[in-house]
Amino acid sequence: MKSDFLIKLVRARMPFGQYKGRYITQLPVHYLEWFNRKGFPKGQLGQYLATMYEIKTNGLDQILRPIIQQFRNRNE
């Protein structure tokens, strides 16, 4: 995993669907579970969603908090 992957993850937004515009880190677990069942999209978005699925389903959300505080654009 590249060292800047988590920084890019916390800045990424959902580009389509019901949660369009929301940060990937803000997606509800049931939505990530749906993608896990149906298949994650290809490419970087799929990697972000699969990573967020693993983080949330394993109760590891807290590992992202310092990254979000430091690297998410504050004027959004």
Order of alpha helices (4+ residues) and beta strands (2+ residues): alpha-alpha-alpha-alpha
